[in-house]
Structure formats: structure tokens, C-alpha cells
Amino acid sequence: MPARKHRRREKLTGSVSFDKSRKGKPWVARLPDTGIGTPPKKHFATEDEADTWLDQKLDDLKDGVAVDGIPTVAAWLEHCNTNVWKVKATTAEHDRDVIRVRIVPFLGRFRLDELAQKPEAIEQWLKELEKKGYAFLSIRNAFRLLRRAFKVAVARDKVRKNPTDTITLRKPDLVEDDEESTGYAMTPAEAEHFLSTVGVEHRLYALYFVALSTGMRQAELIGLRWRHVHLIEQNGKGPHIAVREEIRAVGGKPTRLPPKSKHSRRDIPLDVDTIAVLAAHRMRQHDEKMRWRSERPNWNEGDLVFPSEVGTPLGANNLRIHFKKALRRAYNLPKDEAAWTEAHKRTYAIRFHDLRHSAGSLMLLAGATIVDVKEILGHSSVAITAAIYLHSYAETKLAAIAGAARMLRSGRREAS
């Protein structure tokens, strides 16, 4: 039987051929070879059907759609997070959580090529995140992950265009482009009351005190070892804490990691009060270790300043639970949460990280310069510190102006 003749298609527009071995659907439409795997194909009963399908696929290709076999958004994000993006393990885990919670439930079912044609679906997703109460910085973080994933997809010819390029996030007022969102800052009286509520004899009292006096991050406190705590002057260098590492959960396991950034690697000077608290804490920890010596001879073998009761790295979630309990007692929140007012809810929303914000504000109110606070907290720039502590910084600037005005008044009186 002679080969069946068919219309020849233009170059790079795919091909339609006749396969006599297939009965019922002998016409084979094949997309052009893109160099990525085997070109997709499909069988049809007539040549016209094959040409129509192929023309539609090529039109899609021009509009930003790739070819069959394109992964879903969920699968592609997972691939990028696991195999493409070169980030720290903690960042990868954080990104995975963002993808799982903020992106996949809304957009995960779409194929990349489908979503490439539907930027309005992305806009609707952003509105849904707003409705659910996510902060602007959280929404921006999720949006950036989606944009990065599509950027890789475009570079690898999965799709022809990045749908996020046509979308501009609506930035609300008073949101700063900083590494930390602003939070609640305790007043000196509130900080003192909180510490007294925890109690000087509690094993976590020193941790909260150091958090409020130095502004160290939670992971830095959990990972702090005694070898990096210098309570006396050594080699001409005064008492200080050397921030050189931190402990974060990676894959559900506590993992020792370098500081968050090069600016986070810093030496924090210690005052006499913080030295006294740490010295007393060390003595109590020695007694605690003696109590465990028969049951756990290797108790706190990691030399941690703030270990758990059994000598292992303190769990961030356990610390959060204790912090919330201390908040309830300190602010006398009703046991029945149904009776909470909006003020009660705002108080309970205070985070452990807000102790860091409180420390920065207290330093400024005590007369520290914005540059000093930046160095102590480990920010990458003074602009970030000033943005986070705008209100406290404004108060110190007002006090400085008032002081200058007083001197001017004094000079005027002397001149008269």
C-alpha cells in the first residue's frame, strides 16, 4: 500500500504524518522539537483534526504557553526549592512552608503554561492573602517566590513569559522595605514588670533578661555557648558576647548554623547588670547539672547557655509557649479567651521577637545613638534600624533638640 500523502507544513511548525499501523486514529500530529525531551504528539482520525490541534498548540506557544508535559505550579515550586535555588537550609525550609501554606492551596493546581496566561488569577490570589490577614511583607515574600519560579521556567523554555512581570504589589502605607517587620516595643516599666513576672529564680529569667538588654535573636540565644560569653576583660577587650552561631530547626531537628548574615556576626558589650545576671545563671546551671549527673552524665554537653531542662537545645516552640504564658500573667489576661477584648488580643499577639524590638527602643531611650543600636542588633544598615525604631528615634531626636534649645536659652540669659 503506497504511503498516504499529506500537506507539508512550514518549517518549525511541527509535523502531521500518517501511521497506517494505527486503525481509527492514524493521523499523528507532532509539535516541533524544542530540545527539551521528546516532542509531544497526539493521534487523530483525520488530517484536518491533527492540523487544527497543532495550530492551536502553536498559537498557545506564541501566547506564552509551552507544550504538553508542563508541571503544575506546585510541582515546579517544589522542584525549584529542592534542586534549583541555592540557599541556606533554613531558608529552603522557610520557603517550603511559604509555598505549602500561602501558594499551593490557591495556585498549585494550575499548570505553569495555564497560569502564564492568567495573571488575573495571581492578582486574585494576592487579594485572598490580604483577606486572610497576611501582612504585606508575608505576601511580598510569597509573591517573590512565585516570580523566581517563573523566571526559572522562562529560562528553561517551560513557558515563554513570566505572568508576574505585569503585576505590581500594592504597598500599604508605613511599610518599610526592611529585614524585619516592625513590632511591639515594651516600655521600661513594661519590660521590668515582665521580668518580675517570670521571676529571677526561673531558669529562663536570664534568657529573657539578655534578650531585652542585648536584642539578640531567638535562634542566637538558643545557640549561644558559654565559650562565646566573656564576663571579664580578656586581652584588653571588655566583657562581651560574641555572636558566632545560632540554632534553628532544619527538617525538624535542631541544627547549628552560622549567623543570619555577615552583619549578624558581632560582639555585644556587656554591662554590669547583664554580667551579674549571667554569672548567677551560670551558678544555677552548675547546680542543675549536678542534679542530673547520675541520670544524664552528658547533660548540656553542647555547653549551651540556655539549654532545655534535659540539657538539649531549647525548642523554639517550647520557648514560645512559655513566653505566651508569661504574657498572660504579666498582663493579667483572663483565662477564658472568649472574654478577651481587642486590647487583650493585641497584647497576646506580642511575639518573642518583640523582645528584640523592645531592646532596640530601650537602648535609644537610654541615649544610645542609632549607629550603636545598629551595630548591637546586627542590622545591615542604619536605614533599617531607623525605619524599625522610627518612633523611639523620633523621641531621642526631640530630646536632643530640646537639649540644644535649653543651652541656647542659658546662653541668652548669660548674655543679658
Phi, psi and omega in degrees: 000126182294152181296142181286130179278149177211164183293133178278131180269159179293159181298141178067020176245016180087186183216153174234124181229166182249124180248102186292344181285344180259118180266140181097312179225074185276347183272128185246119175260128182232128178290157181296153181286122179258358183086002180243094179072190180279132180302131179298150179218165180207147183259145182221164181280328182232161179292322180299319178297320180294317179295319181297316179297316183294318178297320179296318179296322179291324175296319177300319181300319179292330182275001178113000179268139180274232184234173177301155182090005179287135182288165174286164178301319180299313181294321182291319177298319179295319179297314181297317183293326183273322191241342188253304185289128181262092182226170177295156182301321180293322177294318179298320180291319177298315179298323179297321178293319178299315179299315184293321187266320189257342184247305187302317181300338183258317188241352188301330184285338181292144166283156179304317182292326178294313182292332178299335179264359186232064177300335178295333176292325177291319177298320178295322177300316180298321178294323179295320177297320177298315180299327181280359174090013178290140178291158182304317183295327177291319178294317180299321180298315179295318180298320179295324177295317178297318179297317179297320181296319179290329177298319177294319181298320178294316181297332182257016175061027172286322174222164183264343181215157179260111184294340180285346181294337182265005185245131176245124179294137176276110184272119180290164178296151173065023174256122183263146175277075182236173183281349180221137175286147179292153182216197182278137177241121179290147171283165177305319180294319179294318179297317179296318180294320179299314180296321179293330177291319176297317177095130185297338181273351181288144185293342178261002181302314182297324179298313180295322180297314180294322178300318182281336182267334183245340182074020179294147178288159181302313182295328178290321178292316181296324182269358184294131177246154184298333180296342180257008177249117183245104186272351178230163179291135180222131178053041178077003180252131184290173178304137182196164170252127177265110179277107184234350182198172177209166176238125176229157177280124176235117184064029179082002181243139177296128185230131179277127186227162174291166179302163185305320180208175179296332178285337180285341176281106190206165174250126182253115180295147182249136176269173186296324181292316179292324177299316180297318180295316180292323179295316178295322179296322180293322178294318178294324179293325176298316178297321179296319180294322178296325179291334182264358193297329180280321182277323180226082183298338180260025182304130180053046178293347178277001178061034182285142176285324182232070179280173173286177181297333181261010173090004178267169176303136181295130180286132181300322180291321177296321178295319179298319180297315179295320179299317179295321177296319179295323176299316180302315181289317184296322183257009176053048179286138180302144179295324179278106183295339178294339181268003183289138173274175177298326178295320177298316182295320179294322179295316181292340179283352176301132183259163173301323180299338179290345172294327177292317176298320180298318180299314180299317179294318180297321178298315180295318180294333179279356176109003179291150177281160179296330178291317178298316180296320177301315181292318182294318182279341178081031175284158182279341179204157177296328181299321178295314180299315181296323180292319182291319185252042185303314185290316179295321180295323178297322179294319180292324178294321178296319179296322179295317179295319179297322178295318178296321179296321178298319179294323178295320178295320180296318180295324180293320180294319180296321181293328180281000000 
